[in-house]
């Protein structure tokens, strides 16, 4: 099954400094049919105005991945971690037994990012924050695991039964992604793609649209124009 979730029909919230769209129920947006997808719990598309951001606030027992689309985000937390993550890169935070953190756009222009939460496979782990600079050219024409609880070499580890992949396709390029029936959710950060499953019927998605996939052994992604893709694969929720 492949289901398109158009950007225009996502949950919305605009606080002036933050313009957010929610692929799943979050904050004041509630949709009983969109509480999670497998163990993927949150996928927010946040646009943050310059010199603003999320002040210190707590989390527990969640794996939180931030994928920056444009601009940069600056992180700081009560553990003493501080760092800047810019476009095309990710940061990973294990909330574990508890973390207090802040995320700011200290840039001159708007920052846009995906905020992605995955349910952990173990609670009460030590809280941590990590960022790694992944070479953009390694993602040309393929999806590369950037964060993973499945032992992918080079990926930032997750305490979760899942993995986050990212890649770029030129117009006309196509790739096949193995899923083995597991739930997957993908969003083009930029561009436009077609997603094809076992029935061969294309589902067309533009930038910021969500595509929910389950019970497919593999999917084919075809780029209608130069496209940047983020995909999260998890196990089914017990």
C-alpha positions in Angstrom: 0.0 0.0 0.0 1.2 3.5 -0.9 -0.8 6.5 0.3 -0.2 10.1 -0.6 -0.6 12.7 2.2 -0.6 16.1 0.5 1.2 19.0 2.2 -2.0 21.1 1.9 -3.9 18.6 4.1 -1.4 18.3 6.9 -1.9 19.8 10.3 -0.9 23.5 10.6 0.3 25.9 13.2 1.7 29.4 12.8 3.2 31.3 15.7 4.8 34.0 13.7 8.4 32.9 14.5 7.5 29.3 13.7 5.4 28.1 10.8 4.9 24.3 11.2 3.1 21.5 9.4 2.4 18.2 11.0 2.3 14.8 9.2 1.1 13.2 12.4 -0.9 14.3 15.5 1.2 16.9 17.4 0.5 19.8 19.8 -2.9 21.2 19.1 -3.4 19.1 15.9 -5.2 15.8 16.5 -6.2 13.2 14.0 -6.9 9.7 15.4 -6.0 8.2 12.0 -2.6 9.8 12.0 -1.0 9.0 15.4 2.0 7.2 14.1 3.3 5.1 11.1 4.9 2.0 12.5 7.2 3.3 15.2 7.5 6.7 13.5 5.6 9.1 15.8 6.3 12.6 14.6 7.3 14.3 11.3 7.0 18.0 11.5 8.0 20.5 8.7 9.2 23.5 10.7 10.1 26.9 9.2 11.8 29.1 11.8 12.4 32.8 11.5 15.9 34.3 12.0 17.1 34.9 15.5 14.3 32.8 17.1 13.6 29.2 18.0 12.6 26.8 20.7 13.6 27.8 24.2 14.7 25.2 26.7 12.1 22.4 27.2 12.3 18.7 28.3 11.8 15.4 26.6 12.0 11.7 27.8 12.2 8.4 26.0 12.2 9.4 22.4 14.7 9.3 19.5 14.6 12.7 17.9 16.2 13.3 14.5 16.5 16.8 13.0 17.1 17.0 9.2 18.0 20.5 8.1 16.7 21.5 4.6 17.9 25.0 4.5 19.7 27.4 6.9 21.0 25.9 10.1 19.9 25.0 13.6 22.0 25.6 16.8 21.5 23.1 19.6 22.3 23.4 23.3 21.3 21.2 26.2 21.7 20.7 30.0 24.4 18.1 29.4 26.7 20.9 28.0 26.3 19.9 24.4 26.3 22.8 21.9 26.5 22.6 18.1 25.3 23.9 14.8 23.8 21.7 12.1 23.4 23.1 8.6 21.5 22.2 5.4 21.7 18.6 4.3 22.9 17.4 7.7 21.2 15.8 10.7 21.4 15.8 14.5 20.3 13.0 16.7 19.1 13.3 20.3 18.2 10.4 22.5 15.9 11.9 25.2 16.2 8.7 27.2 15.9 9.3 31.0 15.5 13.0 30.4 17.0 15.9 28.5 16.4 19.7 28.6 17.3 21.3 25.3 16.9 24.4 23.1 17.0 24.8 19.3 17.6 28.2 17.7 17.9 29.7 14.3 20.8 32.1 14.8 21.1 32.7 11.0 20.3 35.8 8.9 17.6 33.9 7.0 14.8 31.4 7.6 15.7 27.9 8.6 13.6 25.0 7.4 13.8 21.5 8.8 12.2 18.1 9.4 11.7 17.2 13.0 11.3 13.4 13.2 10.5 11.4 16.3 10.9 7.6 16.5 9.7 5.5 19.4 12.7 3.9 21.2 13.1 0.2 21.6 14.5 0.7 25.1 13.5 3.3 27.7 15.6 5.0 30.3 18.8 5.1 28.2 21.4 7.9 29.0 20.4 11.1 27.2 22.7 12.2 24.4 23.1 14.5 21.4 25.2 13.8 18.3 25.8 15.3 14.9 28.0 14.0 12.1 28.9 15.8 8.9 27.9 13.5 6.0 29.3 14.3 2.5 26.5 15.4 0.2 28.1 13.8 -2.9 27.8 10.4 -1.3 24.0 10.7 -1.6 23.9 11.4 -5.3 21.6 8.9 -7.0 21.1 6.8 -3.9 19.5 6.8 -0.4 22.2 6.6 2.3 21.4 5.7 6.0 22.3 8.7 8.2 20.8 7.5 11.4 20.1 3.8 12.2 19.2 1.3 14.9 20.1 -1.5 12.5 23.8 -1.3 12.5 24.3 0.5 9.2 28.0 1.4 9.0 28.7 5.1 9.4 25.2 6.1 10.5 24.5 7.8 13.8 23.2 5.1 16.1 19.5 5.1 17.2 17.9 3.3 20.1 15.1 2.4 17.8 14.0 -0.3 15.4 14.4 1.9 12.3 16.6 4.0 10.1 16.6 7.4 8.4 17.8 7.6 4.8 18.5 10.6 2.6 19.5 11.1 -0.9 19.3 13.2 -4.1 18.1 12.2 -7.6 18.6 14.1 -10.8 15.6 14.6 -13.0 14.8 11.3 -14.8 16.9 9.2 -12.3 15.2 6.3 -10.5 16.3 4.0 -7.7 14.8 0.9 -5.9 14.6 0.9 -2.1 14.1 -2.5 -0.4 11.5 -2.5 2.4 10.6 -6.1 3.0 7.1 -5.1 3.9 8.1 -2.8 6.7 6.4 0.6 7.2 8.2 3.5 5.6 7.4 7.2 5.3 9.1 9.5 2.9 9.0 13.2 2.1 10.6 15.1 -0.8 12.4 18.0 0.9 12.8 19.5 -2.6 11.6 18.5 -6.1 9.0 16.0 -7.3 9.0 12.2 -7.4 6.9 9.2 -8.4 6.7 6.2 -6.0 5.8 2.8 -7.4 5.0 -0.4 -5.6 4.1 -3.9 -6.6 1.1 -2.8 -8.6 3.1 -0.4 -10.8 0.8 2.5 -10.3 2.7 5.7 -9.7 2.0 8.0 -6.7 3.3 11.5 -7.5 4.6 13.6 -4.6 5.9 17.1 -4.7 8.1 18.9 -2.1 6.7 18.5 1.5 4.1 15.9 0.6 4.2 12.7 2.7 4.1 9.2 1.2 3.1 6.4 3.6 4.2 2.9 2.5 3.5 -0.5 4.1 3.4 -4.2 2.9 5.7 -3.5 -0.1 8.8 -5.6 -0.6 10.4 -2.7 -2.4 9.5 0.6 -4.0 10.8 2.4 -7.0 11.5 6.2 -6.8 11.5 8.2 -10.0 12.5 11.8 -10.0 10.4 14.2 -12.1 12.9 16.9 -11.4 16.0 17.3 -9.2 14.8 15.9 -5.9 16.0 15.6 -2.3 14.4 12.7 -0.4 14.2 11.8 3.3 12.8 8.3 4.1 12.3 6.7 7.5 11.8 2.9 7.7 10.7 1.3 11.0 9.2 -1.9 12.2 5.4 -2.3 12.8 4.1 -1.1 16.1 3.3 -4.0 18.4 
